[in-house]
Amino acid sequence: MKTWFHSWRAAIRIARRDAWRSKGRSALVLAMIALPILGVSALDLTYRSSELSPAERAERSMGAADAIFRDAEVEGVPIFQDPPGEMHTPVKEYRDQPWPNGPTDVTKAIPAGSTVLTDRSGPAKLTTAHGLLSTDVRELKASDPVSRGIMTLLSGRFPEKSDEVMATSHFLEASGLSVGSTLSARNFDRTYRIVGSYELPDALAVDQVNALPGAFLSAYAKAVEKSGLSAPGTSTSYLVKKSGGFTWNAVQQINTKGVVVTSRDVMLDPPAKSEVPLYAKENWGSYDSSPAADAAALAAIGTVVGLAMLEICLLAGPAFAVGARRSRRQLGLVGANGGARSHIRAIVLSGGLVIGVAAAVIGTVLAVILTLVLQPVLEDTMNQRFGAFDIRPLELLGIALLAVLTGLLAAIVPAITASRQTVLASLTGRRGVRRSSRVLPLIGLAALLLGAAIALFGSIATESFVIVAGGSAIAELGVVAMTPALVGLFGRTGRWLPLSPRLALRDAVRNRGRTAPAVAAVLAAVAGTVAVSTFMASSEAQNRAAYEARLPHGAVSTFVLEDGGRDVPAVREAVQRILPVDVRADVERVSVGKPGCRPWDGGEGCGRYEVVLPPANECPLYATVPAGEGDPSERFTPEQRRKLITEDWRCDQTSRGGWVSVDSGLLVGDAKVLQVLGVTDPGAAKALAEGKIVTFSRAEIDKNGTIGIKQVTDLAGADRAAEKGKPSPGKISSIPAYLVPKDQKSYGVQLLMTPATAKAAGLSTLPAGAYFSTERMPDTEQRQKLDGELAKLGGDVEMHVEEGFVNESSLFLIALAVFAGLVTIGAAGIATGLAQADAEADLKTLAAVGAPPRVRRTLSGFQCGVVAAMGVILGSAAGVLPAVGLRLTEKREMIGYYEEAIRQGWDNGMSGPPYVPIVIPWETLAGLLVAVPLGAALLAALVTRSRGALARRAAT
Amino acid sequence: MSTQQPVLQLQNLTRVHGAGATEVHALRGIDLAVYPGELVAVMGPSGSGKSTLLTIAGGLDTPTSGHVIVENTDITTASVKELAALRRRSIGYVFQDYNLIPALTAAENVALPRELDGTSARKARVEALAALEEMGLGHLADRFPDEMSGGQQQRVAIARALVGDRRLVLADEPTGALDSETGESVLALLRSRCDAGAAGVLVTHEPRFAAWADRVVFLRDGAIVDQTVRSEADSLLSGQVAEA
């Protein structure tokens, strides 16, 4: 044991000094190993630091209070809740009865003797330096000790008077205001002075303004209502402090009053699952990941880590081999002085150990420093302050050990090769052709066949991606193992080449031991890239085919559906001013009830309209039936369902492209709308002028050729009718209709009539937005300007510019190709260095027989190019196949899904069997196959000196 | 010549490289014994088998037939491991150049065989420093090879060849890369180590350096063609030099 230790010490000393002597090579290998370690360690640190302890979470949500009380909005009936208070449901089942829906008085549930702080918030449109900004206003006494910890005061002070507020730093930045400015809101005559800035440690990017309780929201709501709009909703919770806190039992007690409680004690000490009645309720289980899913995730992570380590080993291994070859005489000397094979192995392995340990230390230390330095940036990105800076030594040690392991693994093969050399051969520098293993290619072939069989089985017999991907990975490893044999095949092509490339190819093939790892490294990187590129190019083609334009190419639409459309003129004007607009078509929407109501607003005085569907035109699969009669589609056999969906016009839901966010796609506008949408049917424009309603859907036309629009003002009555499966009560206006031929695209517009027609039919309308056709596609600058302009209105403006299909993956594909190119050039460069170390004697002989100095350059260029070319060719072939396999699996899955959908009678808007193309990314392949080897060759030729060091004859 | 046991004994040694048409007889039936305190010079033209003789004597190569006995051990039957151990404990090598491991200091180079043998780093260093001191090289102890002159490197190599209990130095043209004055100082050191009890075999083609030896063995085509003791050698060499 002791002897072993002492001789290793000598080996490590030699390796350490050698690593220091060849700094360039060491730095390269060190970087290769340290970079992934740095990344993973930094990720671990960031993850652990951002993960809050229950105590930290409690402080950020409830400050110094013991619990938060919230109304469950179920009219105060008893409820079950989960321990964090995120989910709740009434204890009683309401299968065929109306669900309780209404407030209760939370304060009655608060135990006597508690300290209570009200926390109320609601949205408001605040005036800023630029315009209006929709902001959350929160009334909470921030200076109270109970709320301490929820808001972090950054500058200034907490509000003390009712005309004072403080704002989040994010709001101040977005609004252009600062501490000391005054602030008001639209429709509001009060002004407030900003006296401080703060942040919410858990939500840094939130626009929020804090006021004293009662200082803002009630007065603002009154002002908004006075201007004819509906008041924004607010939500209230209560911070409760009580000595002894709230146990899980206490929480359940309070739940009986319909109040949800988030308790600090429960957060710190959560109850067992069996003690949570909610989890026992049907459909309310606690969703933990299953052991199988965990195992699959672990296997996936293991595979990725394993493949990354393999890639690093394949890249770093040749570097150690270069080192061993360069110091061959030194190893021979150790042998002459009594070093046994184990000592030689120890020296080369120590090289891996030294670099691995250095990489581990540097990677980990840099990760800690980087995470510390970048903490503010990381916090901003994650939108959350870290808890304590959490260093987990065991996890970091584990990651660091991976570096040491990688270094050792990379040095194993060179160590064994070096120790097999006889001392005499090492001393004299005699070279022999080193035979590569004969077993390895056979194992590789077996793995390739097995992997391919598994992948084939996966794509034919199952629809499991895991099996296909796993099989492909095994096959890929098999190809890597077969590399030496495959490299041998390339040697036969050498006969026809001129001197330099012939020499390079022969040399590479005769010395497979050093060529193969480099080729394998290139192969693995290129195969991965090609596989992902092929898969992504295919998906892109599929997405392009499936892309549904929301408007004709280059057209623009804007909609504003809030505040009774009073911002619409400003929006229309801004678009026309900033974008290169050709035709502008204003549209309005039908409104029922108070003009200030938002669409689908169920508030006082609000209403809605329905487009009447004549019972005869109803698709039998989706027919409205009285409650309790079940799903109408279940009355049909699968064959009947398939027939209905594919053949019956009533069930045809084929899209005509796009969608409109107005109910039923009913718009009010003139013939310009048709023009912008590209509806060329002359009959449609004529029909509009004649006071008809133009429809793109046959189902709504009744037997009289009219379409009915029902105004529903009694919303509660409509809900009651719906529960019974009856039509809602309301006044119906019938308008003569014109059906546009089926081949016309409508981009989501279902029905269109002129304002005059609407007025004649007794329908009132509100401005909704506009469609625009453009002279040319708006550029980025114009769009940014418009976005800025619209943001000043502070409203919810819905805008769409139709740019056609935008491919988002191309940048990723380029990045991937660049990565593969870099790996290829790196691996080929390392292999070339190795070849140069070996070929010194040949070069001297060449020089001696009169070869010009540039042969040295061209030779090294070709050596590099040959390795790159072999790796890229093999890698491309090895990469296309798994991608094709995965795509075929996907196709089978999609077709299976489609057939099932038809059989079950669901129409998913699919117009036919799914289109799953397989596209080979020729541009990427061409770049990899031609540009990368060429670049590698040129680079190697450039960095090689023409003249070698003067030859010194080795002692023989 | 001596009643002592020889440190190195070569018995009917032959070495054939290749087979058939490419067959080369590098050594043909060599018999040679080297005793403690004796320095033997091996001379001969290029290709006469000088270096082969030395590599086989040190166990770096194996003979086709015959025996090599070092300190009463027949190394022709030893395993690779045993040979390595023998080189750590009994045989020291000095080559023409590049003798020292560039990553190690002089003292560490000298200590290397002892450390590989499992001696603790501290003890090996003490021994190495003693060996260097004894040869007047103590001031070089912490220098790296590239901080020393060629002559200094060769002298450190001789110190390494004889560290510990080793008594056999095999030197293959140790002065080949040095100027004649430095060469002389290296040979003087080798001579003094032999006088102190070591046995040395020196391969050289310079008669001037062979003059330091007790005996000169002449090789031609793999066979010993002549042997002289020191006094004879002097006259013989002067005659040869005159002829040349």
Interface residues (C-beta under 8 A of the other chain):
Chain A: K2 T3 W4 H6 S7 R9 A10 R13 I14 R16 R17 D18 R21 R329 Q330 L333 V334 G335 A336 N337 G338 G339 A340 R341 H343 T422 V423 L424 L427 A955 T956
Chain B: S51 T55 G58 L60 D61 V80 K81 A84 A85 L86 R87 R88 R89 G92 Y93 F95 Q96 D97 Y98 N99 L100 I101 P102 A103 L104 E108 L112 P113 E115 L116 D117 G118 T119 S120 A121 A124 R160 D172 E173 G176
